[in-house]
Amino acid sequence: MLNTDPTLTRNRAGTSWWKRGLAKAVLPCLLALGQHTVSQAQITITCQTTQNNGSAMVTVNFTNTNPDPVQITNISTWTSSVAATSATLWWKPVGISANPAPVDAPNGWTAIGPQSFSVPAGSVQPVMSGIGLVVPGGATYGLALALNSSLSYFNTTGAGITFSNGGCTVTMGTNVGWGGTTTSAINDRGFVGTITFVPFSPCAGTPLPGTITGSSLVCTGTGTSLSLSGSTLAAGITYDWKSSLTPGGPYTSVGTGFTHSTGPLTASTYYVCDVTCTNSSQTSTTPEFTVNVTGPSAGGTFTIDNTLPTAGANFNNFTDAINTLNTLGQCGAFTGPVLVNVTAGQTFPENPPALTASGDAVNTIVFQRSGAGANPLIVPTGSAGTADAGITISGGDFITFNGIDVNASAVAAVEYGYLVRNASVTNGAKNNTIQNCAITLNRT
């Protein structure tokens, strides 16, 4: 990748590595759309047309000030190298207000693409078409356009640099417009190019309510953003969000718009949304969606035994155990020790997810061999990524693996036995121990 932005540097602060490597590429998520009707009138916002800098990514906020949804269809940008042959649009249903990196799925971004293109270098050229990203009325979405090689942008000064057309606005400037790459962003960079969108046609008949999406588990005193998936998207649709502290209601109206921010929650809360077509006066209601509220989890003693199902305090495999600990640990370090006894002599053919939960100096997380016999053996198969491992610790602290072997000698797609890495530039993996284990890889 050609990098012409002199400010771009790699920051590995807070990173602890069992073996050095790159973070695994995350498969892009797809946008789920419901029933919708789009008019044919295309509207283009033309942003800055001159450039003085460049790298591989640039971000903007896209605000739809219309009451009804619009659909982004096409994007062009200044390509500065003939090596640029593919583009990916990453999006978030909230505006950018701070460093967006890493721009990836674990950080809340969804990818559209990559799409291939072949255009000359040295001018604004079309790089994506048929995008299909729906931005609801009144919503602001953060967008990050990334090429496989250099795109050009311009250096900005100050905040609130805007370009508008058709009731929509593209914003860049300080803390909104970032350049660089998806893993290392640079502030005060501006998008060069165009964004094309189309408005939606009027609704008719009974709208589809769809289903509510969002986090189903939050920590006490925090909240989440809820949205709809599979609902009718058209002009003339209104939304009435309702909540209750009791399953099934009675419900109280709490907001309008395609999305709803719950605000801080202190108890589990139940939500529905009434979706109305104002042209037909017909209304449909979503199924109830529960947002469970919890605090830091207590520890406990568990087992991993693949002769028994995942139930109670036993897990059939490492994947189930790690997923459970990650869920229990998302509201902070455990308030008691976690001990996971893994049955000796057993083999686990799996690719466990990254362990993100944390302990502390007193309440540690320990996976250890249990019983007489050979060490338990994880046999990962890996993937097309570049950071596959038998066990990955991502940002977790005070974790010990004692007597757990990894053997990937049968495949060449596993890069690491144990990979201990930071979750972000501010969340390192600290005070972790790997001991009494054998690691066998097929690396040349």
DRENVOMI-261261 format. One record per residue (C-alpha): x, y, z; residue in one letter. Coordinates in steps of 0.25 Angstrom, whole numbers, plus 2048, in hexadecimal, padded with zeros to 3 digits. Example, Ala and Ser with C-alpha at 12.3 -4.5 7.8 and 13.67 -1.06 7.14 Angstrom:
<atoms>
8317EE81FA;8377FC81DS;
</atoms>
This chain:
<atoms>
800800800M;80580E7FCL;805818808N;807826804T;80282C811D;80F830819P;807830826T;804821826L;80B819830T;80880B836R;80580C845N;8077FE84DR;80680585BA;8007FB865G;8027EF85CT;8067E2862S;8097D7859W;80C7C885BW;8107C884CK;8107D4844R;8067D5839G;7FB7DD832L;7EC7DD837A;7E37D4830K;7DB7DA825A;7CC7DA829V;7C27D581FL;7B97E081BP;7AB7E181FC;79F7E3816L;7947EE817L;7877E8819A;77C7F0812L;76D7EE813G;7627F1809Q;7657FF803H;7638077F6T;76D8107F0V;76A81B7E6S;77381D7DAQ;77782B7DCA;78682B7E0Q;78C8367E8I;79B8387E9T;7A38407F3I;7B08457EET;7BB8477F8C;7C984D7F7Q;7CE84B7E9T;7DD84E7ECT;7E78467F4Q;7F48487FBN;7F683B803N;7F382C803G;7F381E809S;7E9813808A;7DD817810M;7D4824813V;7C882681CT;7BC82F81CV;7AE831822N;7A282F819F;79683681FT;788834819N;78084081ET;77483C816N;76883681EP;769829815D;77481F812P;77E821806V;787816800Q;7958187FDI;7988127EFT;7A68177EAN;7B381D7EFI;7BE8237E7S;7CC8277ECT;7D982C7E8W;7E28207E5T;7F18237E5S;7F68157E1S;7F380B7D6V;7F58017E0A;7E88057E7A;7DE7FA7E1T;7D47F87EDS;7CC8007F6A;7C57FD803T;7BA80680AL;7BA804819W;7AE80B820W;7A980D82FK;79B811832P;7A181D83BV;7A9829837G;7B8829838I;7BD832844S;7CB82C847A;7D5823842N;7CE81883AP;7D980E83AA;7D9802839P;7CE80382EV;7C97F482FD;7BE7EC834A;7C27EA843P;7C27FA843N;7B47FB83EG;7B67FD830W;7AF7F6824T;7B67F3817A;7B07F5809I;7B97EF7FFG;7C47EE7FBP;7C07F17EDQ;7CA7F17E1S;7CC7FC7D8F;7D68007CDS;7D880F7CBV;7E38197C7P;7EB81F7D3A;7EC82E7D5G;7DE8337D6S;7D08307DCV;7CB8237D7Q;7BF81A7DAP;7C480E7E3V;7B68097E9M;7A88077E3S;79C8007E8G;79F8027F6I;7918027FCG;794808809L;78780E80FV;78981A818V;77B81C820P;77582A821G;77C83382BG;78882982DA;79782C82CT;7A0820828Y;7AF81F828G;7B581B81BL;7C3816819A;7C881480AL;7D480B809A;7DB8077FDL;7E57FB7FBN;7F08067F7S;7F18157F7S;7E581F7F7L;7E782E7F8S;7E1838802Y;7E4846807F;7E984B814N;7DE85281CT;7DE85D827T;7D385E831G;7C6857832A;7B985782BG;7BD85781CI;7B0854815T;7AB851807F;79C84F804S;79184C7FAN;7838467FAG;782847809G;78E83F80CC;79C844811T;7AA83F811V;7B284481DT;7C184381FM;7CB84B827G;7D2849835T;7CD83C83CN;7C4838830V;7CD838824G;7D982D826W;7E382881CG;7ED81E81DG;7E980F81DT;7DE807824T;7E880382FT;7EF810831S;7E781D82FA;7EC82C82DI;7E3838831N;7E0844829D;7DE83D81BR;7D3840811G;7CC837807F;7CE83A7F8V;7C38357EFG;7B48337EET;7A982C7F5I;79D8287EDT;78F8257F4F;7818237F0V;7748267F9P;76A81C7FCF;75C81C7F6S;74F81D7FEP;74A811807C;73D80A804A;73580080BG;7397F9818T;7487FA81BP;7517EF81FL;7557F282EP;7627E982DG;7697E683AT;7717EE844I;7807EC844T;78B7F184EG;7927EC85AS;78A7E2862S;7937E486EL;7997F1874V;7A07F4881C;7997FC88CT;79980B889G;79B80987AT;79280886EG;792804860T;78D809852S;78180184DL;77D80183ES;7747F9835L;7777EE82BS;76D7E9820G;7637F5822S;75D7FC816T;766808812L;75E81280AA;75A82180BA;74F823815G;75381981FI;75381D82ET;75881683AY;753815848D;75D80E852W;75780985FK;75D80386BS;7597FC878S;75F7F6884L;7557EA883T;7557E0878P;7497E286FG;7477F0874G;7407FA877P;74980286EY;74C81186ET;751818862S;75F81C863V;764821856G;762823847T;76B82083BG;771814834F;77B812840T;77981484FH;784817859S;77F810866T;78881986FG;78D81487CP;786807881L;785802890T;77C7F688DA;7787ED882S;76F7F4878T;7657EF86EY;7637F7860Y;75A7F6855V;758800849C;74C804841D;74E806833V;74480F82CT;74181281DC;73B82081ET;73681F810N;72D813813S;72C815822S;730807824Q;739803830T;7417F6833S;7487F3840T;7567EB841T;7587E084BP;75C7E3858E;76B7E585AF;7727E3868T;77E7EB86CV;7847E4878N;78C7EC883V;7977E688BT;7A37EA894G;7B07E3895P;7AF7D4896S;7B47CB8A1A;7BE7C189EG;7BD7B28A0G;7C27A489DT;7BF79E88FF;7C3792887T;7C678F879I;7C3780876D;7BF77C867N;7B877086CT;7AD778872L;7A478386CP;7A579286FT;79C79387BA;79D798889G;7AC79A88DA;7B1792882N;7B5796873F;7B678C868N;7C2794862N;7CA7A0863F;7C27A8859T;7B67A7863D;7BE7AA86FA;7C57B6869I;7B87BC863N;7B17BB871T;7BD7C1878L;7BD7CD86EN;7AE7CF870T;7AF7CE880L;7BC7D7880G;7B77E3877Q;7B37EB883C;7C17EB889G;7CA7E2890A;7C47D6897F;7C27D88A6T;7C77CA8A9G;7D17C08A4P;7CD7B8897V;7D37AA897L;7D17A188AV;7D579388CN;7D878C87EV;7D777D87ET;7E577787CA;7E776F86FG;7DC775867Q;7DD77B859T;7D5787854F;7D5789845P;7D0798845E;7D47A6842N;7D07AD84FP;7CC7BC84FP;7D57C6856A;7D47C7865L;7D17D6868T;7CD7D4877A;7D67D9882S;7D97D5890G;7E27DD89AD;7ED7DA8A3A;7E47D38ADV;7D97CE8A4N;7E17C7899T;7DC7BF88EI;7E37B188DV;7E17A6883F;7E979A888Q;7EA78B885R;7E278288ES;7E5774892G;7F076A88EA;7F4768880G;7F9770874A;7F677F873N;7E978386CP;7EC78685DL;7E6791855I;7E678E846V;7E379A83EP;7E179A82FT;7E37A982CG;7DD7B1821S;7E17BB816A;7E57C5820G;7F37C9825T;7F27C7834A;7EB7BA836D;7EF7B4844A;7EB7A884DG;7E87B2858I;7E77C1856T;7E77CB862I;7E27D985DS;7E37E4868G;7E17DA873G;7E97DB880D;7ED7D188BF;7EA7C5883I;7F27B8884T;7F27AC87BF;7F97A0882N;7FC79387BG;7F379586FI;7FA791862D;7F8796854V;7FB78D847N;7F9793839A;80378A832S;7F9785828A;7F6793822V;7FE79F81EA;7F37A9821A;7F67AB830V;8007B5832E;8017B5842Y;7FF7AB84DG;7FC7B6857Y;7F97C4853L;7F97CF85EV;7F57DC858R;7F07EA85BN;7E17ED858A;7E47FB855S;7EE806857V;7E9808865T;7E67FA869N;7F27F186AG;7F27E286EA;7FA7E287BK;7FF7D8886N;7FC7CC87EN;8037BE880T;8047B3876I;80B7A787DQ;80E79887CN;80979686EC;80E791861A;80B799854I;80D792846T;80B79A839L;80D79882AN;8157A4827R;8207A581CT;
</atoms>
